[in-house]
């Protein structure tokens, strides 16, 4: 059998040594405190697919699905902290690594995702928005 080289994927950025860029993490309660704090502009971006977002999402979250992030990365603010959320924290971690590689310095992954957000009783928006 011949080994075929793995093709690089833009959403799985690698550093020169092969390790993915380190991404800070934040729990859902701390994320909500930052997003809801007056006078502190923080962007909360939900990277789940549109249909998932429409079923229910964290209050004040903006939808930019991971599948569209490469094309829509210009919509991600670079002048403030950016918190990324998905269902459980895996897609948002992938998105955060990608954005760090693209030069977005203030980015963090919301651990536990929307599932943990809802379980913690934090504000949610139900239905399309």
WOHUHU-V601622 format. One record per backbone hydrogen bond with DSSP energy under -1.0 kcal/mol. NH is the residue of the N-H (numbers start at 1). CO is the residue of the C=O. E is the energy in kcal/mol with one decimal. If there is no record, write none. Layout:
<<NH | CO | E> <NH | CO | E>>
This chain:
<<12 | 9 | -2.1> <15 | 19 | -2.4> <18 | 15 | -2.8> <26 | 109 | -2.6> <31 | 27 | -2.3> <32 | 28 | -2.5> <33 | 29 | -2.2> <34 | 30 | -2.0> <35 | 31 | -2.7> <36 | 32 | -2.8> <40 | 37 | -1.4> <43 | 81 | -2.8> <45 | 83 | -3.0> <46 | 62 | -3.2> <47 | 85 | -2.7> <53 | 49 | -2.2> <54 | 50 | -2.7> <55 | 51 | -1.2> <56 | 52 | -1.0> <57 | 125 | -2.3> <59 | 123 | -2.3> <61 | 58 | -1.9> <62 | 44 | -2.6> <64 | 46 | -2.3> <66 | 47 | -2.8> <68 | 65 | -2.1> <72 | 68 | -2.0> <75 | 72 | -2.4> <76 | 73 | -1.5> <82 | 106 | -3.2> <83 | 43 | -3.5> <84 | 108 | -2.7> <85 | 45 | -2.6> <94 | 90 | -2.0> <95 | 91 | -2.6> <96 | 92 | -2.6> <97 | 93 | -2.4> <98 | 94 | -2.1> <99 | 95 | -2.7> <100 | 96 | -2.5> <101 | 97 | -2.0> <102 | 98 | -1.4> <103 | 100 | -1.5> <104 | 99 | -2.7> <105 | 103 | -1.0> <107 | 105 | -1.3> <108 | 82 | -2.2> <109 | 24 | -2.6> <110 | 84 | -2.9> <111 | 26 | -2.2> <112 | 88 | -1.0> <113 | 110 | -1.2> <114 | 86 | -3.2> <115 | 87 | -2.5> <116 | 112 | -1.7> <117 | 113 | -2.2> <118 | 114 | -2.8> <119 | 115 | -2.1> <120 | 116 | -2.0> <121 | 118 | -1.8> <122 | 117 | -2.0> <125 | 57 | -2.9>>
